[in-house]
Amino acid sequence: MISVQNVSKTYKMKDGAEIKALDDINFNVEKGEIVGIIGMSGSGKTTLLRILRGAESFDSGDIIMDGVKVSYDSTPYYSRKLRHATAIHLQRSFGLWPETAIQNVIRKLYGAKYGDEAQTDFEFAFDEFESEALEILNVVGLGHKAYHFAPVLSGGEKQRLIMARQLAKKPEVMLLDEPATMSCPRTKQEILDAIKNINEKLGVTVIVVSHLPEVHKYLSERVMLMEDGNIVDEGSPDDIIQKFVKGMDLPEPSRDPADVGEPVIEVKDLEKKFFLIKGGNVLEVENINFDVKKGEIISLMGPSGAGKTVLLRMIAGIDFPDAGNVYFKLNDEWVDMHQPGIMRMDVRRKMGFMHQEFSLVHHATIRSQIASRLGIKGENVVGEAKKKAEELGISEKVLDILYQLTDLPETEAKHQLEKIGLSSDILKELFPSFPDTEVKKYAEPIFEALDLPMKILDRRSYELSGGQKVRATLALVLASQPELLVLDEPFGDLDPITLRIVSNSLKKINKKFNTTILMVSHHVDFIEEVTTRAIMMEDGNLVMDGNPHKLCDTFIERCHADYLKDFDDLKKQMAGV
């Protein structure tokens, strides 16, 4: 059904360098197959998927899909034929209408027939498409949520609804780029089962790109291994997965959980309620009590929607609780993280926060972004900002609130500034960038620990692979050597080989600098490998606190994550046992 013949693709960088993303690729896919593609970040997987979709040009070769031949020099007419035959699902895509689930699918069915889903007339569209939309929702396991408001669905339900909308186009081929990588085991299981149903019940051919071995073991009939733009091997999931993980770095020895200091964070009686206009009381975080000791690596774990990110943001002083307190120990004095002022600025200067929705500045070099980060978290930043604030007539409390914005994702910070009538220029004036010439000195040890080449410093963000972007963002956070590192599930996009590099780096940094690390993760292997202590949340409550291995086993059982079962042999191989 699909034949890829001698396809190549080269990207030209701004500095004149060339990156060969695909190098003379050849393979075939039979109708109704589920074929997996595995490989390290930057091996060419996503580029190949985009070319199959007709969304990316290529330099040489041919693609034959369902009888249609598209060559490297074909007109856009033929690329549109690829887009008509395929549907694509991207990992971080959540484009949905603020309507019920069934209305979202009906809109897509209407658009496929009449040309513009935005103009859907629901008065007669329900009569024509309701039963077909229900059938599609049943295939992805959302029939029981058909009349639920889409924005209040869980993350996994939203991803399945996006798949349902793609199925409404009646594609011959479903292209999946890292499906459910960022999801908890329960959500991931639901999404993987939906993919199986799509293949078995509708006969849709599936090509799935994933760097997670367990996904291919559960889904794929055949797997292709990519390295440096080449398909270097293909075969059964077991054989290719073993070849993929062979030779990965051995895990760095873990820190002794008992080798920690005194408490440096105290969380007391935290409460927070969240309401949605059309959803009622959807989350209630309550009675949260625990402490964090100096040098610990703690994972907050639990299903999607349990309140982990909410708790992390309250601990960091980004969000305010309805009740309770968070205290940080600073020079033998406990600082309330919800009382604005210079003391809280001093705490925040020693904190690095990496959000799940992290983003690099698209056109800026990594060097300039590290310079900006060092300007925000530098040793003398609080004193210098205080002087500048006095010149501008800004009080210490307002200065601290503005400083808090530097720990938010860029889009969220801009939104907060716009609400009070300010632009991001005020942050640049209060916290100017570090000299570019000094950046290399701070970056070199961090880049070495993260296995990043120093030439990345002068690359722009869009010139990096997905794995390089994650590690470059972590380098930004680590450049100022924070005493507390807060990580909100930023590593879900990494392949296991790169993740091992990051895991080892975090453990080395923790031991060398006694850095305290508090993180949210859904990746149970990562939690077991890195953390000294785990805390499980469910429905806004802390339900377990203790040994990471015991909590991970319990978590898998509670999630009914079949795709993680019968996987112990590979886990031992990846751990070097």
N, C-alpha and C positions, 0 to 999 in steps of 0.2 A: 504493500500500500504506500509506504514511504521509502524512497531511495535517495540517499545523499551521496553525491559523487564529486570527489576532488574539490571540496569547498574550502576556501581559504579566506582569512580576514586579517588585515593589519590596521592597527590604530596609529596615527601620527600624533605625537605629543607636541606641546607648544615649544619645547626646547629643541625640537628637531628629532628627538629620539623616536624610534618605532617599536611597537609592541605587537608581536604576531599572536593574535588571540586564537586563531584557528589555522592549522597547517595541514592542508590536503586531507580533509576529513572524508571518510567513506563508511557508510553503514546502511542497513536496511531494517525496516520495522514492518511486521506482518499485521494485517487487520485484526483488531481485537486484543493485541498484546498489551501488557504493561511492561514497558522497558525503562529501566533505571539508568541514570547517569550519575556517577560519583567522582569526586576529585577534590583537590585542595582549592581554597579560595584563589581566584585568578587563573584557574586552569582552562577557562574558556566555556564553562557550562552554560552560563546565562547568555553569553553571546550566541552560542549555538541555538538556544531556545528562541531568542529574538529573531534570528534569521529564519528558523522554521515558521515562525509566526508571520513573517513578511514585514516585520517592523524594523529590520536592520538590513542594510545593503551588504554585499560580500564581493570579494575581489576576483574570484575565479570559481569555476565549478557549476554544478547543476543540482536542483532539487526537484524530484518528481513526487507529487503527492496526489493520490486518488486520480491518477491519469493526467494531471496538469503538470507541465514541465516549466520550471522557472530557472533561468540562467542568470549569471552574474550581471549580464548586460541587458536583461529583459526590461521592458517598460513597466511603469507602476501598475498597469492593468493586471499584470500577472501576480504582482505582490498582493494586490487586493484579493485575488483568488485564494492565496494562502490564508489571508485573514478571514475569508469567508468559510474556509474548511476547518479552521482551528479556533479554539478558545484558549485563553491563557489566564492563569491565576498566579498573581504575584504575592509573595509572603506578606508584605506590609501594606497591602491594598485593602481599604475599607470604604470604597465609594458606594454608598447606599442612599436611597431616597428616605427622607424622614416620614415614612409611612409604614403600614403593616408589611409583613414578610410577603404575603400573597400579592399585594399591590406592587411591590418591587419586581416580582417575577412577571406579573401581568404586563407591566410597563415594557419589559424587555421583549415579551412575546408580541406585543402591539408594535413596538419599534421594528422588530424583525420583519413584520408583514407590511406595515404601512410607512416605515421609513424614519419616524421621529418619536422616540419614547417620551420625550418631554411634552408632547401634544396629546398624550393618552386621554381619551374620553372614557372614563370609568363607567358611565351609564350603560353603554353597550359592550365595553371591553370585558366586564365580568361575565356577561352572557356568553360571549364568544370564547373566552380564555380561562375561566375559573377552574374548570375541571382539569384542563391540561396543566395549569399552574400547580394545582394540588398534587397531581401525579409527580411532577418534578420535585416538589418539596418533600414528598414521601421518599423519593429516591435518595435524597441527601439527609433523611432522618429529621426533617423539620415539619412534617405534616401536622403535628400537635401544636406547633407554634405559628401556624399559617396566619392567624389573625392577631398576632402580637405585634406591637410597635417595634420596628427594626432597631431604633437607637437604644432600647433597653435590653436587647438580646446580649448574651455573653459574647466574648471575643470569638470563641469557637463557633457559636451559632451564626455570628456575622460572616465568618469565613465560609461556612457551608451555604449561607444565603447567597454570597457572591458566586459560589459554584453553581447554585441553582439558576442564577441570572445568566451565567455563561451557557448552561445547558439549554436555556430557552432559545438560543441561537441555533440549536440542533447541529453542533459541530461534529465532524468526523473524528477529530483528534483533540484531546485535552492536553495542553502543555502546562505542567505544574512546576513552578520555581520555588523550591524550599517550602512545600506545604506544611503549615503548622509548626515550623521550627521554633517559633517564639511562644508556643502554647504549653500549658501544663499537661502532664501525662493523660489526664482524663479528657481534656479537649482534643489532644492529639489523637487519641484513640477514636473519638467520634469522627474526626475529619478523615482519618485513614479508612475507617469503615465506609464512610460516604464515597470515597474514591473507588473502593472495591465494588460498591453497589452500582456506581456509574458505569464501570467497566462491564460488570456481569449482567445487569438488567437492561442497559441501553446499548451494549456492544461498542461503546466508545473506546477507541484506541488511546492509550495513555502513555505519555513520555514524562517521567518524573525526575527532576533534578533535585537531589538532596545529598548533603554531605553526612547525613546521619545513617550509619550502617544499619541500625535497627529498623529504620523506615523501609529500606530496600529488602531486608530479610522478611518483613511482613507483607510488603506489597508486590515487589518486582518479580517477574518470571525470569528475566535476564538483565544483567547489569553491564554497562560499559564504563571502563575506567579511563578518565582523562588526566593527562599531565602536559602542561606547557602547550596547550592547543592541539594536542594529538590524542587520538584514541589508542591507548597502548595495549589494551586487553579487553576481552569481553567473555562472559560466561555466567555460571550460576551465581546467585547472590553470595553464597558461602565462600566460593573460591575467590571472587573478585574482592570481597570485603577483606579477607585475610591478606591478600596482596596489597590492598590499599593501606592497611594499618601497619604492615610489616616495616620495621625500621624507624617507627616513630620514637621520639625521645622517651626515655624512661622517666617515670614520675620522680620529681624532687622529693626527698624525704620530708614527711610532714612534721610540723612543730608539735611537740608534746603538749596536749591540751592543758596539762597542769603547769606548764611553763609560761604563766601569764602574770600580770601585775595586779594592782588594786583596781577597783571600779573607776572608770573615767566617764561613764554615762549612766545616769539613773532615770528610768522611765517609771512614773508613778501615776496609777489610776487614770490613764488616758481614756477619753471617750470622744467619739465623733459620729454624728449621724449625717447621712446623705439622703437627699430626696430628689426625685425627678418628677416634673409636672405631670407626666403621663404614666409614671411608674410607681408612685408612692414611695414608701420607705424601703430603699433597695439595699442599704448596707448600714449596719450599726456596729462600729468599733467600740468595745467597752471593756472596762476593767483590765487594762493592759499594764502589767507590772513586770519588769525585769531590769537587770543591769548588764553593762558591757565592761569587761575588764581590759586593761591595757595590753595590747598585743594579741587579743583574740581575733579569730576569723569566724564570724557568725553568719550563717545563712538563714534568712526568713523564707520558709517554704510553705506551699499549700496550693489549693486549686485556684484557677483564675477567679477573680472577684472576691477573694477571701479578705482583702484589706491590706495586703503586704505593702504595696506602693504608698497607700495612704499613710500607713504607720511610718514608713521610711521618711516621707516628706515631713511628717510632724516631728520626728526625732531631729531632723536637720533644721527645723525651725522655718521651713518653707510654708507649711500650712499650720493653722492654729487649731488646737483641739477645742471641743466644747467644755471639757473639764480635764483636770489632771495637769501634770507638769513633766518637762524633760530638762534635766540638769547635766551640764558638762563641767568637768573639773578643769580649771585653768589656774595654774600656779597656786595650787592648794586651796582655791576658792571655787565654790559651785556657782555656775552661771545659768540662769533661767533662759532657755532658748526661745521663750515666747515673750521676753521683755526686751524691746528694742533699746540699743545703746552701744557705746564703744566696747564694753566688755563682750557683747555678743559678736561684734565685728572681729575681735581678736580670736574668738573661738572659730568663727567661720573662715578666717584666713588660713587656719590650719586644717581645713576640711576640703577634700576633693569629692565632687559629686558627679557621677556619670549616669545620665538618664537612659531609660530604655529607648526613647525617641531621640537619642543623641543625633546631632548633625554637625558636620563641618561646614565652614563657609565655602560655598561651591567654587568660587573663582580665586580664593586666597591660597597662598602657599602655606604649607605646614609650618615653615619658619615664622611667618608673620603671625600665625595663630598661636604658636607657643609664646612669642613675644607678648602678645596681648594677654595670654593667660598668666604669664609671669608678672605682668603689670598689675593684674587683679589680685594675685596671691603672694606677691613679693614680700620680703621681710619688713620693709618700711612702709608698706602701702597704707596702713591704718593712720599713722602719724601724718603722712603727706596728704592723704585725702581729707583728714580733719582740718589741716591748714587751708586747703583749697575750699572746703565747705564754708569755713568762716568768712573767707573773702566773698563768697557768693551768697552769704546770708542763709545758709542751710544749717538747720539744727542737727545735733548729734543723732537724735532719734530718726530724723528723715534720712540722714546720711546712711545709717545702718539699714534702713528699709531699702534704699537704693542699692546698697552693697549686696543685700539679699538677692536682688534680681540677677546678679552675676552668676548665681548658682542655678538659675532656671534655664531650660532650653530657650534658644534665641527667640523663637516665635512667641513663646509665652511671656518672656521678658518685655518684648516690644509691645505686646497687647497691654500689659500692666502699665507701661509708661504712657501709652496712648490714652488710657483711662484717666490719667491725671494731667494730660496735656503736655507731656514731655517727649522728646525724641531720644534715641539711643546715644546721641552726641553727648548728653550729660554724663553718661557712664564713662565715655572716652576722656572727658575733661577731668573727671574726678580720679580715674584710674588709668592713666596713660600707659601705652605699651612699653615694654622693656626694650633696651637697645638691641637691634637685630644682631649686632656683632657679638653679643654675649650669649646668644641663644644656644650655639653649638656646645658650649661648656656644660650647660644644664641638660641638653638633650642627649649627649653622647652616652652616658651610663644607662639612661632609660631606654634608648634605642637598642643598645646592646642587649639589655635584659629582655626586650620584647622581640629580638631577632628582626629588627627593621634596619635596612640599609640607610646610611646617612644621606644618600642622594635623595631620599624621600623628602628631606627638609625643604628642598626647592621645587617639589612637585605641587601642583594644585590639587585640591581635593578630588575633583572629577577625574583626575588621571590615575587614581588609585583603585585597586581591586576592593571588593567588599571586605575581605579579611584585613587588608592594609588599612582601610578606613577605621575599622574597629580598634586596631592596635595604635594607629596614629592618634585617635581620640583619647585612648587610655594614656598615651604618652603626654598629651596636653595636660591631663589631670594630674599625672605623676611628676611633671617637670618641677613643680615647686616643693616636692617631697612633703606632702601633707601627712599630718600625724594620724588623721582619720580618713579612710577611703570609703565612700559610700557608692555602691554599685547597684543600679536598678535594672537587672536582667539585660545587660548590654551585649552579652556574648552568645546569644542564641543563634546568631548567623554564622558562627565560626565552624569550620570543619574540625574533626577531632584532632588532627595533627597540629593545626594552628592553635586550637584550644589547649592542647597539652603545653605548648610554648607559653601561652598566657598563664595557665595554671602554675607552671613552674616559676614564672616570673613573679607572680603574686606571692608565692611562698617564699621566694628569695627576698623580695622586698619586705615582707612581713618579718622575716628573721633578721635581716641586715639592719633595718631601720626601726624595728619594733612597731611597725605601722599597724594600727588597729583597722580591721576591715569588717564592714557591715554590708551585707548584700542580699538581694532578692534573686533567686534563680529557680527555674523549673527543671533544670538539667540535673537529674539525680546523680549521674556519674561524676559530674563536675562538683556537686556538693560533697559527695563522699570523698573525692580526691583532695579537695582544697581545705574544707572547713574543719575547725576544731570543735565546733558546737553548732547545732541546728535547733531552730525554733519553728514549730508548725502552727499555722493559722487556719481556721475554718470559720466562715461566716462572722468575721470580725473579732474572733476570740483566739487567745493562745491556748492550744490544746495539748501540746507536748513540747518539752525542752530537754535536750540532752545529746546523746551520742548520734552523730550524723548517719552512721550505717543503719542503726535501728530505726531511726525516723524515716529514712529513705525506703526501707523495706515496707514499713507500715504505710507510707504514702502510696507506693505502687499498688499495694493490695486495695486500699481505699478507692483508688482511681480505676480499678479494674482494667489496668493497662496491659492487655494481652500482648501487645507488640514488644513489651519489655521482658516478657517471660521467655524462658528457654534461651537466654542470651548470656549466661554466665561464662561459657567457654571463651567467647569473644572478649568479654570484659576482662577476663584474666589475661588474655593475650595483649590487650591494649594497656594493661597495668604492668606488663612485664613479668607476670607471675609464671 
